[in-house]
Amino acid sequence: MSEKERIRSKDPKTRYLRKFILHPLVDKEIYCPSVEVYEKANTNTGIVEYEMVITIHSIPKLLLANNFEEIQFSDKNKIIPLIAQRLHIIGIIVSEESVGLASVSVVHFCKNIILPETIALRSILSDLSHTDMGKAYDTTEDVRRQKDKNSGKVVHLRCGSREWCFYDKADDFYQSKGKRIDKHKTAYEKELISMYDIKNIEVFRYEYRLNKAQTIRSELHTLLKKSYEEKITVSDLFTEGLWKNVLINAWKRILQRPENQLALLSYNTPLDLLLHIFRKAKAEGLSAHSQNKALWTYGLALAIKTSGAKTVKNELNKIWINKDNRLTNKLGIATELVDDIPVSQGITYITEQLEKFEIISLASFKKEV
């Protein structure tokens, strides 16, 4: 190493000295993983070490050449050998055992749900765009004020290392590469579009992304019955029931927040909401306190339903800084007066389908006539 590299290697902030990206020359119809190699210097031993990072953008595309269809946990016996085989094609020799035992640093759990004609996907996205996941999170609705991106066709709920993403999988396929969520379109997918009636249906795509190894361990160690210190491996991801549990738990995390319960309410008119809250408050008593409770519950519910939970909370906090969690408490109390109002039809349908967790195959789509 040069003197400059020796100095850099001693800096704890230096993650690596060099980065190598493999650009394999393979047939475009063969879906291959991406490979990056990081050169690091171990200052304790004086040895230069190399770390290889393999990225598979879509395991269904690796196995099935498309991700309209979904894989099953039992496909592990096909997928792990296939990963090793595709790496061998591009010049990386690793054993199947090494692939299975490789630690996972990023994982995206996904589910496709085909919607009936009676439920519009845009209405579901509109509902979800009004939800919030706390101060560290962000939503597409608020970002859109700064930049009108994706024309409201995608909803993100973000945290530093966690992310929820919702969009129309079928519609996304027809977007230009710059606007698509799925950047890696395969030739086989283009054939599927002409073979099946995909253009005329809506497919709700739900992705829950864990973008750091530490976050993956915190989310999965209990479900996998592992200690927090143990690494999560590729083989672990194919544990039966894991995908369903992760996606349902993350979905419930959205629905259970008080502000989101208000954002997702379903009612015909604001007057219907007001009268419902008045009747519930009256049942608690005719005091001035119950009347006040009814009025601010209605105000919060209507404002959040109209403008979104994050916007309402941000505007309130500009005037009254709620460091004592007073607003959080008020939101919790407000849900008591609306707890028997159902959420929207679309949100209910997605919840039901997640509980069923039926695997989507080509048989789920109608063939073109």
N, C-alpha and C positions, 0 to 999 in steps of 0.2 A: 504494500500500500504506500501511497505517497504520504508526505508529511501532513498535507491538508486533510487527507482521508483519515489518518490516525487521530487528528484533532477532532474531526467530525464524529468519529466513532465513539469518542469519550463523552460526547454530549448526550445526556439522557433523552433529549427531545428529538434526536435523530433516529427515525424509524428504520431507515435503510440507507445504504450508500449508492446503490444503483438499482434500477428497475428494468427488467427485460420483458417485452411483450412478444408472444409468439403469433406470427401471422401465417398460419398453415396454408399451403396450396392444395386445397381439396375441392372435390366436386361440390358446387353450391347446393345440390340436393341432399348432401350428407350433412346432417346437423351435428356439429362438433362443439365440445366445450371450449371456452376461452381459457388461455393459460398465461399467467404472469409469474415471473420469478424475481424475488427480491434478494439482493446481495447484502448481507449484514456482517459486521465484524464483532466477534466476541472479544472484548477487551481483557477479559479474565484469562482466557486461554490463548489469545493471539491468533485464533483460527477464524478464517472467513467462512461463514455459513450461508446456506441458500434455503429460502423458503418458497415453495411453489403454491400458488393460489389458483385453484380451478373453479371457474364459474360456469354453471349450467343455467342458462337463462330460463329454460323451461324443460322440466323432466318429461311431461307429456309429449312435447315435441321431439325429444330425444328418442322416445319409445314409439310414439304413434305418428310422428311427423305433423301433429297439429295439437292445439290445446283447447279446441271445442270439446273434444272427448276428455275424459278424466281417468287417471290411473287409480289402481287399488293398492292397498298395503302389500298384498300378495305378489305384486309385480316386482318386488325387491329382487327376487331371484333372476329376473330378466334384466333389470335396470343396472345393477352393480356390475355384472359382467359386460354389459353394453358400454358403460362408461369407460372401463378399462380397455375395451376393444377400440372405441373411438379415439382415446388418447394414444393408443398404439399406432393408429393410422397417421396421426400428426407428429409422431416421433417421440412420444412420452411413454416410457415403459414403466408401468406400475402394476402390481398384482391386484387381483380382485379383493383380497383380504385387506390390502392397504387402502383401497377405495372405501370399503365398508367401515374401516376404523378411522378414517380421516375426520378431523374435527370440523364442525360447522360454524362459520362465523356470521353468515347471513342466510336467512330462510324466509321465503314468502309462501304462506299457506293460502290456497285459493279454492273458490267454489263457483261453479256456473249454475245458475238457476233459470230455466226457461219460463218466461212469464206467460200467463193466459192472456187472451185478447182483452179481457175485462179489466186488466191492470196495466197502467201505463208506466213504463220505467222512469220517464221524466218526472212523474209525480213522486216516486220513491226518492229520486235524487234531490228533488226540491225539499222534501221533508228532512232528509239527512243533512242537507246543507245548512239547516237551521240549528243543528245540534252543536255541542261543544264538549271538549274533554279536559278543560282546565286551563290554567294560565300558560302552561308550557306548550299547549297545543295550538293548532291553527286550522282553519277551514277554508275550503275553496271559495265560499261566499265572501269572506272578508278579503282574500287575496284578489278576487275578481275586481274589486274596486280600484286596485292599483294597476292590474293588467287583465284585460278580458281574454282569458286563456281557455281554450276548449269549449267556449260558448255554453258553459253550464252543463257539459256532457260528462264531466268527471267531478267527483267529490272526494277530497282528501281530508282526513283528520290526522294531523301529524304531531309527533313528539320527536325528540332528538333521535331516539332509537326504535320507536314504534310508529307504525303508520297504518291507517285504514284507507283503502282505496276502493271506490265503487264506480262502475261505468257500464255501458252497454257493450258487451263483448262483440256482438254481431256488427253493430254500427262502427265500432273501433276499427274493424278489419278494413272498412272502406275509406278510412281517413288517410291522408298523405302521411308519409313516414315521420315528418316533423311534428305532426299532431297526434299520432297514434301513441297509446300507452304501450302496446306490444310492438316493439321495434323490429322483431325478428320474424318476418313473415316467410313461411315455407312455400315451395312450389306445390306441395300436396294440398295445402290449405286453399290455394287458388282453385284447384280442381274441386274441392269439397263445395265451394260456393256455387259452382255451376251444377253440381250433382244433387245438392240438397237445398231445400227451401229455407235457407238461413237468412236471406236478405229481408224476408217478410215476417220475421219474428224478432222478439226482443229477448236478449239473454243478459240477465243481471249478473255481473261479475263482481265478486267480493274477494278482495285480497287483504290479508293481514300480514304485514311485513315486520319482521324482527331483524334489525340491521346491525346488531352487535352481538358478539359471542356472550358477553355478560348478560345481556337482555334475554338471549335464548335460554341460558341456564336458569335464570330467574323464572321464566315462563314455563319451562318444560321439566325441571328437575323433579317436581312433585308428581306430575303426570307419569313420568318415566320411572318413578321411585328410585331416583339417583340422588346422591348428595350434591349440594351446590357446587362443590369443588370439582366434581367429575365433569369431563368434557362431554358434549353432546356430539355423537357421531352420525355419519350418513346412515348407517344401519338403524340407529335409534329413530330416525324420521319415519321409518316404515313400521312402527309399532301400531298394532291394530287399535283403532279408535282414537288415535292421537290427533289426526287432522280435524276430525269432527269436534272433539273436546276443545281444542285450541280456538277454532273459529266460532263456536257457540259461546264460549266464555268471553271472547273479545267482543262479540256482538252484544251480549248481555251487559257488558261494561258500558256500552253506549246507552242502552235503554234504561239502565238503572239509575243514572244520574238524574236528580230532581229537575234540573233545567231542561234536560232532554225529554223527560216525561211531559213537560208542558209544551215543548216544541213539536212533539209528535201527536198531540191530541187530534181527534177527528170529531168535528161538529159541523152542523149545517150553516149556522150564522152566528156572528158574535153575540146576538141577543140570546140565542139558545144557550151559549156558554154562560152568559151572565145569569140567566134564570136558573140554570142548573146549580151554579155556585151559591146563589141566594138561597135556594131550597136546602142545600147541604148545610149552609151556615145557620139557617133558621132551626134546623134539627138539633144543633148544638146549644141553642139558646137565643133569646131575643135581646141580649145585652149589646151595649155600644161596641164592646170588644169584638163580638162575632160579626157585627156589621162592618167594622173597620177591616177585619180579616177578610171578609168577602170582597170588599172593594179593592184592596191591594193584591189579592190573589187574582182577581179578574184583570187588573192592570198588568201584572207581571205575565200572566198567561197569554193575553192578547198581544202584548209587545213582543214577547219571545216568538210566538207563532208567526207574527208578521215580519219581524226584522231579524230574528235569529238570536240564540242564547248568548253567543259571544259578543255580538254588537251591544245588546242590552246591558250585559255585565260591564263591558268596557266603558260605556257611557255613564252608567251609575257610579263606577269607580273614579271617573274623572271629577265628580262632584263630592261624593262621599266615599272616602277610602275605607273599605270594609276589612280592616286588618283583624277585627274581632270575629270574623266569620258570620256577621249578622245577616248578610245577604244570603249566604249558604243556608242558614237556619230558616230564613223566610221562604226560600225556595222549597225546602223540605216540608214546611208547614203548608205551603200552597198546594202541594201535590195531594194533601189529605182531602181537599175539597173537590178534587177532580179525579180521584183514584178509580172511580167507576165509569169514567169516560174512556172508551176504547181508543187505541192508537189507530192510525190510518189503515185502510185495507191492505195497501201495499206492504207496509212494515209488518203487519200480521202475517201476510202470506210468506214473506221471507223468513220470518221466525219459524213458521210451521215447516217450511222446506228444509231449513237447517237441521231441525230435529229429525226429519226423515232421512236426510243426507243420502239421497238416491244418486248413484253414480251416473253421470251423463255419458252416453255412448252415441254412436251414429244412428242407432235405432231410435234415439230420442227425437231425431229430426225427420221431418217429412221429405220424401224424395221429390225432386222437381218433376212435373208432369211433361 
